[in-house]
Amino acid sequence: MNCNKAIDKKIFFIIRFSVNKMNKKSYVIGGYVRDFLIGKNVCKKVYIVTVGDCIKLAKKVCEKLDHKHKINIFSYFGTAIIKYNNLNIEFISANKRCSEFKKKIYFTINTLAISLNNLNYGKLIDSFGGLFDIMKNKIKSTIDSYDSLRMIRAIRFYNEFNFKNDNLSIHYKIQIMKILSIERILYEFNKILLSNKPSTGIFYLYKIGLLSIILPELRNLKGIENKKKFTHKDNFLHTLEVVDNITIYTNKIWLIWAALLHDIGKSITKKYIPNFGWTFHSHELIGSKMITSIFERLKLPKKKYIKYVKKIIKYSSRPITLISYTATDSSIRRLLFDIGDDIEDLILMCQSDITTKNYIKKIQYKKNLNLLKLKLQKVEEKDKKWVSPISGYHIMNIFGINPCKEIGIIKNILKYAIMNGIIPNSFEKANLFILEIGKKIL
């Protein structure tokens, strides 16, 4: 099979010229070749495997390119990278034969290579039957066993390429699973979350038992319980629907994480009340408090994103209480005050949380959310015209401080108090108010 179309770029002709001048052999291998054959957007990372000195080849290639293209050499790993337009081209050495290098690759579909040699330029090299596996929508390991990383990566590929997973029998080998590096596991897990339909990958993680190790809090939502004709929905399957919904509108990974974890408090707060049914009171608050331990266990970046995820989960049901026509400006302002700049993300979370199969109810919920958006917009426009009776300079003079973020905090608290009728809009009352607030903050 000839794949000239895949390498019909200037960079590949330069590599061909350089490698043949060295009298060596080189191949394009990995995701770039796989994606070309599958027919999806081609991978931006290109691996060039050379039987010989790859750094020497990379230098020769870089000499032929414009000066704007730089080479990064990693002597410790024996590799080199050239950024060429939108491609990251990594040069790797296969000391003896390319087929030996391929054995280190996880899956057969990634062992597919295209020759860059004069004798068979553009020829597809398929040592492990990767092309057959692509035709059969099959992910097959290059070795007989699966470690945990290989399993989750296989699931990610099934999800990403929309392959059927009937042939993936790794759940029979769960006993050999060992979590080696949580960072590498999460790299693959995040890829699943950013796919077109994350639920497919997450459900298979549940099916093979990996989800119980990565996120037992999510796994604990699975199941339906009946008591005296009262039942509740499967909150695990509901969560998967919510995650699928939110990925239609956004690729913000931490908003997707918030959607994934928004109901984890339900497994703890679930309660049956006779003659009433099942309740999950305060599950949002409890769920937000569970986030800290999850971030610590999974080594997620706490400083930057934990507050955001906790806030989205904590207030995930608040907008629903404000969708009636009787909701006051004061209650709208409290929401804006609590959620801050993340209000659009919160509304998107609520929109994605609509999973009812009743078409009339679904339309009504969406209309209510649109009504809430209009109310938010009107309150924000009204508040923009508001002028504070106290300036930032006055606050600095009273407390003898220089410009700092605390001044903004005091002004926001003052605005909230006046707009919600807690104090009158007068200089005297506002001055007394900020004196009390300043003692607590400064």
Secondary structure, 3 states (H helix, E strand, C coil): CECHHHHCCHHHHHHHHHHHHCCCEEEEECHHHHHHHHCCCCCCEEEEEEECCHHHHHHHHHHHCCCCCCEEEECCCCEEEEEECCEEEEEEECCCCHHHHHCCCCEHHHCCEEECCHHHCCEEECCCCHHHHHHCCCCCECCCCCCHHHHHHHHHHHHHHCCCCCCCCHHHHHHHCCCCCHHHHHHHHHHHHCCCCHHHHHHHHHHHCHHHHHCHHHHCCCCCCEECCEECCCHHHHHHHHHHHHHHHCCCHHHHHHHHHCCCCHHHHCEEECCCEEECCCHHHHHHHHHHHHHHHHCCCHHHHHHHHHHHHHCCCHHHHHCCCCCCHHHHHHHHHHHHHHHHHHHHHHHHCCCCCCHHHHHHHHHHHHHHHHHHHHHHHHHHCCCCCCCHHHHHHHHCCCCCHHHHHHHHHHHHHHHCCCCCCCHHHHHHHHHHHHHHHC
